[in-house]
Amino acid sequence: YQVIKASDEHVRFVFLTGVSQFSGLSIFSGLNNLNNITMNAKYACICGYRQEELEINFKEYIESTAEEMEKTKEEVLTEIKRWYNGYSWDGKEFVYNPFSTLMFFEKKEIESYWFATGTPTFLIEQIKKKDDLESFVEAREVGIDSLRGDGSENIETTGLLFQTGYLTVKKKEIGEENTAQYTLDFANMEVRKAFLSSLMKEYTQRDLEEINGLSKKIRKALNEKRGEELSKSLGELLGNIPYDLRREKESYYHALFLLTARLIGYEVEGEVHTDKGRIDAVLKKGREVIVVEIKHGKGSKIEKLLKEGLAQIKGKKYYEKYGDKEVSLLAIAFGENRGIGCKFQEV
């Protein structure tokens, strides 16, 4: 880069891409006259396909894919959008991952193509090192400073995940003193499922095939409101967590369950405030809402904790907030001998 700068009289245009801007590295001390356009709204669509570009330029591919997959054109577009769209730098314009989109049209199968190009070992180690599991339960709000870093050891986990493409801007708001606040979350199903699977693999010490199998059982148990089956599957998934990663606190178990719920496709809200208290978690999918209370007590009886959890939901009428939805109540207990219990109840 020093050579490029020294030869700038011969250079008309330079466009640099990469993972992170670390100001202390030689690229930015040598090339100190760059215009960083990462968060510039004018260039928000420069590195991805917009919706209209996809539908116009890939029209024949969409039609042939729909025919081969025995789906309608609308169904294919919905799936592609759910899996490969969602990247944004301004919270308004959202684009498709070009690599994953092209691979999908080539293979005509929904898979995690971009994620498979590199495993996030370094990122997972950073999360473990900083004990930052709770950060992935739901979308988070950050300022611009959280998205920058002056070295790989100093940058916050959230900023690192943003710069490496795992988190993206879902909303941008201008707050006090004209400063921008960004709501970050996983871009799409491809990134969310693949990243959370890798995270769960590291924490549960189970391989991806086991995690996928247990995730299907957990999804089925939640859909059918079967407490015993949910208890068994959660116990299998979380029972292997090694002692050096296990934390004997309610927020830790809270995070593990909600990460599992996000992994299987639920929209998750943690610590939802009402006029009567604070709900531990709410799971949403379409019109379905599951109000969740999580109890943890080392050495406590599972049945006692479950009873307390359901009594708290009903006593404080947490469900009233979702009166126009199909609401179910769920108590989850982490008790004696690392036991897990789950119990559903209708409103």
C-alpha positions, 0 to 999 in steps of 0.5 A: 500500500505504501507503493500505491500511495507513492505512485498516486500520480499514476493511479486513477481509482483505488477501491479497497475491500476487506474485513476490518478497518484497524486504524493502527495497521500500516494500511491506514497509516500509509493510505491516510487519505482514504474515503471510508464509504462503509456506512455511507448511504449513497453506496448501500447497494454497491456490494449486493443484489437489490430485489428488482435486480434479482427479479429482472436479471435472474428471471429465467433462473427463478423460473427454471428453479421453481420448475425443478423444485416444484414450487411457484415462482413466488414461493422460490422468491420468498425462500431466497429472500428469507435465506440470502437477503437482509444485508444493509448498511443504512437500515433502509436498503437491503441486498442479497449475498451475491455468492449465496444467490449464485450458488443457489441458482447453480445447485437449486438447493437451500444451503448455507453457501457463504458460511461454508466458505470459512468457519468462524473459529476465531469469532467463537473463541472471542465469544467464549473468551469474553463470556458473551453468550447473552449478546446473541439472544436478540437484536441489539442497539449500538452506537457507531463506536461499537462498530469500529476498532483499533486492533483485533484484540480491542474491538468489541464482539458486536463490532467484529461480527458486524465487520465480518458479515454475521451481523447487519444493520436492521434499523438506523435512528438519529438520537440525541446530539445528532448521533446515529444508533444502529440496531444490529441482527443476523442478516438472514436465515443462512447466517443465523442458523449456521452461526448459532449452530457453530456456537451451540456445537462449541458449547454443547460439545455435540456435532452438527448432525446431532444439533440438527436432529435435536433442533427438529425435536425441540421445534416439534415439541414447541409446535405441539406444546409437549412439555415432556418431549421438550424437557427430554430434547433440551436435556440431551442438547444442553446436558454435555456442556463442560464445567468450564463453560457452564455458569450457575446463574439464571441468565446463562440458562436463559441465554442457552434456551433462547439461542436454541429458539432462535436457531429453530426459527422463532423470533425471540424477545428477551426481558419484555416489560409489562405494566406488572413486571418483566417477562423472561422471554417471548417466542413468536412465529406468525400468530403464535406467541409463547410466553416463557418464564425460566427458573433456575435453582441449584439443588431445587426440585424441578416440579417446584420451580415449574409451579412457581414459573407458571404461577408467576406468568398467570399471577402477573398476567403477562399474557395480556400483552398478546391478547390478539394472538394465539398465546401459550404459557411455558415454564422451564426449570433448570434444577437439581442434578442439572435436570431440565423440566418444561411445562405448557399451559393454555391461558 
